[in-house]
Amino acid sequence: MESKDLSRMTRPQLVEYAETLGFAVKPDLPIEELRDGLRQQIDAQNREADRVTADSVKEMVSVDDPLLKVKFVNSETPGADVEFTFEGKPFHLRDGEIYMLPRSVIRHLNNDCVVPVYENFIEPTSGIPSARPTGQTKNRFSLQVVV
């Protein structure tokens, strides 16, 4: 789950953030209890995400698909977590974290997860702004091997 600096958030910001995460908030809860409760919920969800990813990694690892230590970078949405399924196994990765992942997962995220690049232009006949693909792509994610 995306981590935010809860200590700098006001009560209305904390309540809004909690609600976007699906947590119910008692209206009379003191702000420090709200922060602590939110931290605990986020920590619990992160531990569960790590467990699910670790279980998936254990099931996939083999001699032909060794584990590599990598840093996950979300280039598309910096700071956001990514949840996906690869070969029927669930994964949950947090931006900037280091993971031990099978080479096949790394290859998939580095090579197969791309989006087309578009360029803006003005339609010559109508003068209406438009966009067209350039034929290039950019990676959504980057996994860099950590030595």
HELIX and SHEET records of a PDB file:
HELIX    1   1 LEU A    6  ARG A    8  5                                   3    
HELIX    2   2 ARG A   11  THR A   20  1                                  10    
HELIX    3   3 ILE A   31  MET A   60  1                                  30    
HELIX    4   4 ARG A  103  ARG A  107  1                                   5    
HELIX    5   5 HIS A  108  ASP A  112  3                                   5    
SHEET    1   A 3 ILE A  98  PRO A 102  0                                        
SHEET    2   A 3 LEU A  67  ASN A  74 -1                                        
SHEET    3   A 3 PHE A 141  VAL A 145 -1                                        
SHEET    1   B 2 VAL A  82  PHE A  86  0                                        
SHEET    2   B 2 LYS A  89  LEU A  93 -1                                        
SHEET    1   C 2 VAL A 114  ILE A 122  0                                        
SHEET    2   C 2 PRO A 129  ASN A 139 -1                                        
END                                                                             
